[in-house]
Amino acid sequence: MEGLRSLFDAEYYEKCGPWNPDSPYGYSPADVHVLAANSLGIIGHVGFQRRLIDVGSIEVPVGGTGGVLVASRARGTGLGTLLMRRVREAMHTAGVDFGYLGCREDVAPFYESCWWQRIRTRARCFSRLDGTTVIESTDTPILICSAAKPVASWPSGPIDLRGTPW
Ligand SMILES: CC(C)(COP(=O)(O)OP(=O)(O)OC[C@H]1O[C@@H](n2cnc3c(N)ncnc32)[C@H](O)[C@@H]1OP(=O)(O)O)[C@@H](O)C(=O)NCCC(=O)NCCS
């Protein structure tokens, strides 16, 4: 746990305060963690949480993905891509149908280069800032990947995350 804390605090402490594994910066916590480490410690992380979300009128089991971070000294060498591949394998093992994530516009090309696919629809969730305010968005990038099911079978319709995002 201390290695993960160092990784997150090095990146976000100044702007967001200390990392809290139970509510990382107000986001939902991961229940599966994929880590990369070298002799100096943990240098990369991707996490996901299993959750049933609503898509249109259908309940969909997803791996809500977050905490995607490679230590600044290790970026640009393919580690992020490798972690995204491994997290997909872990989702398959965990038995969820799809991976799901929301991100900033500028980082969406990274996920697309890892074979995640962007979808465009309305999404609602609770705010990570207070956990209760309902946020509806149409323009935040949403990306999905196949786990137990192919991306082509993602149902149509608006998304309700039934909680805070990851
Ligand atoms: C995003 C991040 C995880 C990528 O890790 P990485 O190990 O540097 O990624 P890779 O070396 O596997 O890069 C794969 C491809 O994505 C591109 N890419 C990497 N970081 C990117 C970024 N921040 N925005 C857009 N594209 C990016 C690379 O140029 C590369 O493309 P190429 O193969 O055409 O050269 C890393 O930059 C990071 O930790 N950033 C800070 C935290 C962050 O923003 N996380 C995402 C939160 S949603």
The ligand as an ORCA input file, in Angstrom:
! r2SCAN-3c Opt
* xyz 0 1
  C      -1.440      8.499    -19.601
  C      -0.224      7.654    -19.149
  C      -0.701      6.585    -18.188
  C       0.412      7.005    -20.382
  O       1.440      6.138    -19.941
  P       2.759      5.857    -20.838
  O       3.475      4.727    -20.238
  O       3.500      7.123    -21.003
  O       2.056      5.456    -22.224
  P       2.719      4.654    -23.465
  O       4.200      4.852    -23.432
  O       2.224      3.240    -23.409
  O       2.060      5.444    -24.692
  C       1.198      4.833    -25.605
  C       0.744      5.847    -26.616
  O      -0.136      6.821    -26.012
  C       0.357      8.145    -26.229
  N       0.209      8.899    -24.989
  C       0.882      8.700    -23.843
  N       0.473      9.571    -22.894
  C      -0.478     10.349    -23.469
  C      -1.283     11.414    -22.990
  N      -1.178     11.881    -21.727
  N      -2.158     11.975    -23.846
  C      -2.279     11.508    -25.115
  N      -1.536     10.488    -25.624
  C      -0.647      9.913    -24.814
  C       1.825      7.967    -26.527
  O       2.294      9.022    -27.319
  C       1.874      6.638    -27.242
  O       1.548      6.820    -28.602
  P       2.548      6.229    -29.738
  O       2.558      4.744    -29.522
  O       1.893      6.673    -31.005
  O       3.843      6.868    -29.452
  C       0.869      8.556    -18.469
  O       1.184      9.608    -19.350
  C       0.436      9.164    -17.136
  O       0.530      8.501    -16.096
  N      -0.023     10.443    -17.152
  C      -0.420     11.147    -15.931
  C      -1.672     10.593    -15.318
  C      -2.852     10.633    -16.263
  O      -3.124     11.634    -16.940
  N      -3.586      9.517    -16.285
  C      -4.813      9.398    -17.063
  C      -5.971      9.815    -16.235
  S      -7.497      9.666    -17.144
*
